[in-house]
Amino acid sequence: VVGAFDVFNAGHVELLEECSVAADKVICAVIADEYLTSDQTSQPPPMLNQSERAMSAIACRHCDDVVVGAPARITDDICKTFNVTAVVFEDDASITAQDRKVCEKNGVEILSVREKHFSRKKITIAKRVQANRALFEARQKRKMASEAAYYEQKSFVAEE
């Protein structure tokens, strides 16, 4: 599984768990800082450095091994060094023609993960926060009313 793993979250755990069920060994390839901070990506720079991101991946029980400083794209060297049989991409849009060519050449199956409840995409997380805001505000309003009622009925015990 190739990824930045920048702020490891429940979506990453779910993804790695699904992979561990489908595969004998799950290798997390943590993309190198040099790629993530270059002008080649439209994403903001990562919040955590490469070592911190790798430590998060290592700590996940569904991850068997970690490649630190991996290239952002699948390469012949990665396929051969780790005897890769399948590569997981977050979605079909992130698979390039070069990725397909390398995978075909090395007999590697390409898999993609559809968005699930714990999607790793920041926009999906933002939409979930917005959708749950009304529920949160209603719950807070009930809590405040309950607290106000408690303080209105509260009586103090006189000290002797």
Secondary structure, DSSP 8 states (H G I E B T S, - for coil): -EE---S--HHHHHHHHHHHHH-S--EEEEE-HHHHTSTT-SS---SS-HHHHHHHHHH-TT--EEEEEE-SS--HHHHHHTT--EEEESSGGG--HHHHHHHHHHT-EEEE----TT---HHHHHHHHHHHHHHHHHHHHHHHHHHHHHHHH-------
